[in-house]
Amino acid sequence: MFNSSARTFRIVLLILYTLIGLGVFVGAVISPSFRSFAYAPLRELLLPKPQPIVLSLLYSTEKEAWLNEVIADFYATNPTVGGRPIQVELSKSGSREIYLSVLDGAQPDIISPASSLQISILQDLSASKFGAPLVEMKDTALCRPVVQTPLVVVAWKERAEVLWGENPNGQMWQHLHDAVIEPSGWDAYNHPEWGYIKYGQTSPLSSNSGFMAILLMTYNYFEKTSGLTAQDILSDTAYQQWFLEFQNSVPQFGESTGTYMRDIVAYGPSTYDIVAVYEATAIEQAANAVGRYGELRVYYPPATVMSDHPFCILKGAWVTPEKVEAAQLFTDYLLSEPAQQLALLSYGFRPVTPGIALDQSGSPFTQYAANGLKTDLPPSVEIPAGNVLDTLLEFWNRNVQR
């Protein structure tokens, strides 16, 4: 009798255990978020492994090293949405190629070009092509900068001081224009032994820093920081002459910002006297420049524009609500204090999250202050409408010899 009662009890327990397991399974099928509350052994035995939410990210290469490091840290937090893990698939591209590929039918979930200049263009062009924009700069729920760095001019101190003294005082682009078009080169500045004046920048068609450079010199020519129009670019013949003289004096347009900094450090003024690069790129090579060809200094244009690396979730039918939530969670992590501190201390980017000091211990802004790095920046120019930016690029493309 005792054995019969015990056997009956075990059968009842088995039935209950089975019913509970079936309940967990059904609950997980109906609501994946139930997984996280399920009893672990039952979950592992009875439930299929949850499929990840895969985010496709098309990004520019300037932030590649930081991004790879931060993604590993993000995965370590075991991020999930509705009980499903988040997986980020990376594809890198040039900033201009990012928006052109989207216009041609590519379907990434998130794009991150080097700056909001490309987002402004994509916003206008996608609205024209598809009837509604695939991205909107002002929609901060879907489009947020994650790190930033301004355009700077890096020059050998001895040569920069011949051109403009200690400070260019708002006339940097005019000084550079006059110098690079001077047929007698440095001889006009009493230094014939230096040869021709060599200014370098990237092609604005292939690199964001070159795009930023031509935008800043255009704004500077018109002596304004906002309100640039397509008519300014297309109708002012004096500007066109000035601009083309400047750009056609560049010996060779590079494809990569990093290449210019490596070359000016490796080969000295025999290759370049002055280059326009990102501040973060100058920081990256600062230690390598010490003791090579004299002092290499950073100079800030009279007005600046930020390479702000926006992370923008596209408004495409392929981007599901779960992907939007996962992408927002990922972007939140990129803006977290650990990720932003890493961007500053290891990669020379300026944080976009408030409260992180640029002059803290270990910061490159403290370490290289003597080389001209500044925590305070000149005023920023307004990012023009996409059609104005596209006009500037097209004017360059049609008229600059290369």
C-alpha positions as CSV (number, residue, x, y, z in Angstrom):
1,M,0.0,0.0,0.0
2,F,2.9,2.4,0.9
3,N,4.6,1.6,-2.4
4,S,1.4,2.2,-4.3
5,S,0.9,5.6,-2.7
6,A,4.5,6.6,-3.4
7,R,4.1,5.6,-7.0
8,T,0.9,7.6,-7.3
9,F,2.6,10.6,-5.8
10,R,5.4,10.4,-8.3
11,I,3.0,10.1,-11.2
12,V,1.2,13.2,-10.0
13,L,4.5,15.1,-9.7
14,L,5.4,14.0,-13.2
15,I,2.1,15.3,-14.6
16,L,2.5,18.6,-12.7
17,Y,6.0,19.0,-13.9
18,T,4.9,18.2,-17.5
19,L,2.0,20.7,-17.3
20,I,4.3,23.4,-15.9
21,G,6.8,22.8,-18.7
22,L,4.1,22.9,-21.3
23,G,2.9,26.2,-19.8
24,V,6.4,27.7,-19.9
25,F,6.7,26.6,-23.6
26,V,3.3,28.0,-24.6
27,G,4.0,31.2,-22.7
28,A,7.3,31.6,-24.4
29,V,5.8,31.0,-27.8
30,I,3.0,33.5,-27.2
31,S,5.2,36.1,-25.5
32,P,9.0,35.8,-25.9
33,S,9.5,38.2,-23.0
34,F,8.3,35.3,-20.7
35,R,11.6,33.5,-21.3
36,S,13.4,35.6,-18.8
37,F,11.0,34.6,-16.0
38,A,11.0,30.9,-16.9
39,Y,12.7,28.4,-14.5
40,A,16.2,28.0,-15.9
41,P,16.4,24.2,-16.2
42,L,13.0,24.1,-17.8
43,R,13.9,26.9,-20.1
44,E,17.1,25.3,-21.3
45,L,15.4,21.8,-21.7
46,L,12.1,22.8,-23.3
47,L,12.5,26.1,-25.1
48,P,14.2,26.7,-28.4
49,K,17.1,29.1,-28.3
50,P,15.7,32.6,-29.0
51,Q,16.7,34.0,-32.3
52,P,18.7,37.2,-32.1
53,I,17.6,40.6,-33.3
54,V,20.2,41.3,-36.0
55,L,20.9,45.0,-36.6
56,S,22.8,45.8,-39.8
57,L,25.0,48.9,-39.4
58,L,26.6,50.7,-42.3
59,Y,29.3,53.0,-40.9
60,S,32.2,55.2,-41.8
61,T,35.7,54.0,-40.9
62,E,37.0,56.9,-38.8
63,K,35.4,55.4,-35.7
64,E,36.1,51.8,-36.5
65,A,38.6,51.0,-33.7
66,W,36.4,52.6,-31.0
67,L,33.2,50.9,-32.4
68,N,34.8,47.4,-32.3
69,E,35.9,47.9,-28.8
70,V,32.6,49.3,-27.6
71,I,30.5,46.6,-29.3
72,A,32.4,43.9,-27.3
73,D,31.6,45.8,-24.1
74,F,27.9,46.1,-25.2
75,Y,27.7,42.4,-25.8
76,A,29.1,41.8,-22.3
77,T,26.0,43.4,-20.8
78,N,23.8,40.7,-22.4
79,P,21.4,43.1,-24.1
80,T,18.0,41.8,-25.1
81,V,14.7,43.0,-26.4
82,G,11.7,40.9,-25.6
83,G,14.0,38.1,-24.4
84,R,15.9,38.1,-27.7
85,P,19.6,38.9,-27.7
86,I,20.9,41.8,-29.9
87,Q,23.5,41.2,-32.6
88,V,25.1,44.0,-34.6
89,E,26.5,43.2,-38.1
90,L,29.0,45.8,-39.3
91,S,29.7,47.0,-42.8
92,K,32.1,49.9,-43.4
93,S,32.0,52.4,-46.3
94,G,32.9,55.9,-47.2
95,S,30.4,58.5,-45.9
96,R,29.2,59.6,-49.3
97,E,28.9,56.0,-50.4
98,I,26.7,55.3,-47.4
99,Y,23.9,57.6,-48.5
100,L,24.3,56.8,-52.2
101,S,24.0,53.1,-51.5
102,V,20.8,53.7,-49.5
103,L,19.4,55.7,-52.4
104,D,20.3,52.8,-54.7
105,G,18.3,50.4,-52.6
106,A,20.6,49.1,-49.8
107,Q,18.6,48.4,-46.7
108,P,20.7,48.8,-43.5
109,D,18.9,49.3,-40.3
110,I,21.3,51.9,-39.0
111,I,23.6,54.2,-40.9
112,S,26.5,56.2,-39.4
113,P,28.4,58.5,-41.8
114,A,31.1,60.7,-40.5
115,S,28.9,63.8,-40.1
116,S,25.4,65.2,-40.3
117,L,26.3,66.7,-43.7
118,Q,25.6,63.3,-45.3
119,I,22.4,62.9,-43.3
120,S,21.2,66.3,-44.5
121,I,21.8,65.3,-48.1
122,L,20.1,61.9,-47.7
123,Q,17.1,63.5,-46.0
124,D,16.5,65.7,-49.1
125,L,17.4,63.2,-51.8
126,S,15.4,60.3,-50.2
127,A,12.3,62.6,-49.8
128,S,12.6,63.5,-53.5
129,K,13.1,59.9,-54.7
130,F,10.7,58.0,-52.4
131,G,8.1,60.6,-51.4
132,A,9.2,60.7,-47.8
133,P,12.6,61.0,-46.1
134,L,14.3,57.8,-44.9
135,V,16.0,59.8,-42.2
136,E,15.5,63.1,-40.4
137,M,18.3,64.9,-38.5
138,K,16.0,66.6,-36.0
139,D,14.3,63.3,-35.0
140,T,16.4,62.6,-31.9
141,A,14.6,59.4,-31.1
142,L,16.0,57.9,-34.3
143,C,19.1,60.0,-35.1
144,R,21.7,60.9,-32.5
145,P,25.4,61.9,-32.7
146,V,27.6,59.6,-30.7
147,V,31.1,61.2,-30.8
148,Q,32.4,64.3,-32.4
149,T,35.6,66.0,-33.7
150,P,36.1,69.3,-35.5
151,L,38.1,70.0,-38.7
152,V,41.5,71.5,-37.9
153,V,44.6,72.6,-39.9
154,V,47.8,70.9,-38.9
155,A,51.0,72.6,-40.0
156,W,54.7,72.8,-39.2
157,K,54.9,75.6,-36.7
158,E,57.9,77.4,-38.4
159,R,56.0,77.6,-41.7
160,A,52.6,78.5,-40.3
161,E,54.1,81.4,-38.4
162,V,55.6,82.7,-41.6
163,L,52.1,82.7,-43.2
164,W,50.0,84.1,-40.3
165,G,52.1,84.6,-37.2
166,E,50.9,83.1,-33.9
167,N,47.3,83.3,-34.9
168,P,45.5,83.5,-38.3
169,N,42.9,85.8,-36.7
170,G,39.9,84.8,-38.8
171,Q,41.8,84.9,-42.1
172,M,43.2,81.3,-42.2
173,W,41.5,80.3,-45.4
174,Q,42.4,83.6,-47.1
175,H,46.1,83.2,-46.0
176,L,46.1,79.6,-47.3
177,H,44.5,80.6,-50.6
178,D,47.0,83.4,-51.2
179,A,49.9,81.1,-50.3
180,V,49.0,78.1,-52.5
181,I,48.3,80.1,-55.6
182,E,51.6,82.1,-55.2
183,P,53.7,81.0,-58.3
184,S,57.0,81.7,-56.6
185,G,56.1,79.6,-53.5
186,W,57.9,80.2,-50.3
187,D,60.3,82.6,-52.1
188,A,57.5,85.2,-51.8
189,Y,57.8,84.7,-48.0
190,N,61.7,85.0,-48.0
191,H,62.2,81.2,-47.8
192,P,63.0,80.0,-51.3
193,E,64.7,76.9,-49.8
194,W,61.3,75.6,-48.8
195,G,60.1,75.3,-52.5
196,Y,56.4,75.5,-53.2
197,I,53.7,75.8,-50.6
198,K,52.1,72.4,-50.2
199,Y,48.6,72.2,-48.8
200,G,46.8,68.8,-48.6
201,Q,43.1,67.8,-48.1
202,T,41.1,64.8,-49.1
203,S,38.6,64.7,-52.0
204,P,35.2,65.8,-50.8
205,L,33.7,63.1,-53.0
206,S,35.4,60.3,-51.1
207,S,36.2,61.7,-47.6
208,N,34.1,63.8,-45.2
209,S,37.1,65.9,-44.0
210,G,37.5,67.2,-47.5
211,F,33.8,68.0,-47.7
212,M,34.1,69.9,-44.4
213,A,37.1,71.8,-45.6
214,I,35.4,73.1,-48.8
215,L,32.2,74.0,-46.8
216,L,34.2,76.0,-44.2
217,M,36.2,77.9,-46.8
218,T,33.0,78.7,-48.7
219,Y,31.3,80.1,-45.6
220,N,34.5,82.0,-44.8
221,Y,34.6,83.6,-48.3
222,F,31.0,84.9,-47.9
223,E,31.8,86.1,-44.4
224,K,28.9,84.3,-42.7
225,T,28.3,81.2,-40.6
226,S,24.7,80.5,-41.7
227,G,22.3,80.9,-44.6
228,L,24.5,79.5,-47.3
229,T,22.5,79.0,-50.5
230,A,22.9,77.2,-53.8
231,Q,22.7,80.6,-55.5
232,D,25.8,81.7,-53.5
233,I,27.7,78.8,-55.1
234,L,26.3,79.0,-58.6
235,S,25.9,82.8,-59.2
236,D,29.0,84.5,-57.6
237,T,31.7,84.3,-60.2
238,A,34.3,85.9,-57.9
239,Y,33.7,83.2,-55.4
240,Q,34.0,80.5,-58.1
241,Q,37.3,81.9,-59.2
242,W,38.6,82.1,-55.7
243,F,37.4,78.6,-54.8
244,L,38.8,76.9,-58.0
245,E,42.1,78.7,-57.6
246,F,42.4,77.2,-54.1
247,Q,41.3,73.7,-55.0
248,N,43.2,73.4,-58.2
249,S,46.4,74.2,-56.3
250,V,46.1,71.0,-54.2
251,P,48.8,68.7,-55.6
252,Q,46.8,65.5,-55.0
253,F,43.5,64.8,-53.3
254,G,43.7,62.0,-50.9
255,E,41.1,59.3,-50.3
256,S,41.7,59.0,-46.5
257,T,42.2,61.6,-43.8
258,G,44.5,59.3,-41.9
259,T,46.8,59.1,-44.8
260,Y,47.6,62.8,-44.8
261,M,48.5,62.8,-41.1
262,R,50.7,59.7,-41.5
263,D,52.5,61.3,-44.5
264,I,53.1,64.7,-42.9
265,V,54.6,62.9,-39.9
266,A,56.6,60.3,-41.8
267,Y,58.0,62.6,-44.6
268,G,57.8,66.0,-43.0
269,P,57.5,69.3,-45.0
270,S,59.1,67.8,-48.1
271,T,55.6,66.3,-48.7
272,Y,53.2,68.7,-47.0
273,D,53.5,72.0,-45.2
274,I,49.8,72.1,-44.1
275,V,47.0,69.6,-44.1
276,A,43.3,69.8,-43.2
277,V,42.3,66.8,-41.0
278,Y,40.1,65.9,-38.1
279,E,41.2,66.9,-34.7
280,A,41.0,63.2,-33.6
281,T,43.3,62.2,-36.4
282,A,45.9,64.8,-35.4
283,I,45.7,63.5,-31.8
284,E,46.2,59.9,-33.1
285,Q,49.5,60.9,-34.7
286,A,50.7,63.5,-32.2
287,A,53.1,61.2,-30.3
288,N,54.6,59.9,-33.6
289,A,55.4,63.5,-34.7
290,V,57.6,64.4,-31.6
291,G,61.2,65.1,-32.5
292,R,61.0,64.4,-36.2
293,Y,60.9,67.6,-38.4
294,G,60.3,70.3,-35.9
295,E,57.1,71.2,-34.0
296,L,53.8,70.2,-35.6
297,R,50.9,72.4,-34.4
298,V,47.1,72.3,-34.6
299,Y,45.2,75.5,-35.7
300,Y,41.5,76.0,-35.6
301,P,39.6,77.6,-38.5
302,P,37.7,80.8,-37.6
303,A,34.4,78.9,-37.7
304,T,34.1,75.1,-37.4
305,V,31.9,72.2,-38.3
306,M,31.8,69.0,-36.4
307,S,32.3,65.5,-37.7
308,D,29.6,64.3,-35.3
309,H,29.1,60.6,-36.3
310,P,25.3,60.4,-36.2
311,F,23.7,57.0,-35.6
312,C,20.4,57.1,-37.5
313,I,17.8,54.4,-37.6
314,L,16.3,54.4,-41.1
315,K,12.5,54.9,-41.6
316,G,12.3,51.9,-43.9
317,A,9.6,49.2,-44.0
318,W,12.4,46.6,-43.3
319,V,13.2,48.2,-39.9
320,T,10.8,46.4,-37.5
321,P,9.7,47.9,-34.1
322,E,11.9,45.3,-32.4
323,K,14.9,46.5,-34.5
324,V,14.1,50.1,-33.6
325,E,14.1,49.3,-29.9
326,A,17.3,47.3,-30.2
327,A,19.0,50.1,-32.1
328,Q,18.0,52.6,-29.5
329,L,19.4,50.4,-26.8
330,F,22.6,50.1,-28.7
331,T,22.9,53.9,-29.2
332,D,22.1,54.4,-25.5
333,Y,25.2,52.3,-24.7
334,L,27.4,54.2,-27.2
335,L,26.4,57.4,-25.3
336,S,27.0,55.9,-21.8
337,E,29.9,57.3,-19.7
338,P,32.2,54.3,-20.1
339,A,31.9,54.3,-23.9
340,Q,32.3,58.1,-24.1
341,Q,35.3,58.1,-21.8
342,L,36.9,55.4,-24.0
343,A,36.3,57.6,-27.1
344,L,38.1,60.5,-25.4
345,L,41.0,58.9,-23.6
346,S,41.9,56.2,-26.2
347,Y,40.8,57.7,-29.5
348,G,40.8,61.5,-29.1
349,F,37.1,62.1,-29.9
350,R,35.1,64.8,-28.0
351,P,32.3,63.2,-26.0
352,V,28.7,64.3,-26.8
353,T,27.4,63.2,-23.4
354,P,27.5,66.2,-21.0
355,G,29.6,66.1,-17.9
356,I,32.8,64.5,-19.3
357,A,35.7,66.9,-18.9
358,L,38.1,67.3,-21.8
359,D,40.9,68.4,-19.5
360,Q,40.7,65.5,-17.1
361,S,43.8,63.4,-16.2
362,G,45.0,61.4,-19.1
363,S,43.2,63.4,-21.7
364,P,45.0,64.1,-25.0
365,F,43.7,67.7,-24.6
366,T,45.9,68.1,-21.6
367,Q,48.8,66.1,-22.9
368,Y,49.0,68.0,-26.2
369,A,47.9,71.5,-25.2
370,A,51.3,72.8,-26.0
371,N,50.8,71.7,-29.6
372,G,47.7,73.9,-30.0
373,L,44.9,71.6,-28.9
374,K,42.0,73.6,-27.3
375,T,39.0,72.5,-25.3
376,D,37.0,75.6,-26.4
377,L,36.0,75.8,-30.0
378,P,35.2,78.7,-32.4
379,P,31.5,79.0,-33.4
380,S,30.0,76.3,-35.6
381,V,28.6,77.0,-39.0
382,E,25.0,76.0,-39.8
383,I,24.6,72.8,-41.7
384,P,23.0,73.8,-44.9
385,A,20.0,72.1,-46.5
386,G,20.8,68.9,-48.4
387,N,20.3,70.5,-51.8
388,V,22.8,73.2,-51.0
389,L,25.4,70.7,-49.9
390,D,24.8,68.6,-53.0
391,T,25.2,71.7,-55.1
392,L,28.6,72.4,-53.5
393,L,29.8,68.8,-54.1
394,E,28.5,68.9,-57.7
395,F,30.3,72.2,-58.4
396,W,33.5,70.7,-57.1
397,N,33.0,67.6,-59.1
398,R,32.4,69.4,-62.3
399,N,35.2,72.0,-62.1
400,V,38.1,70.9,-60.0
401,Q,41.0,69.3,-61.9
402,R,42.2,66.0,-60.5
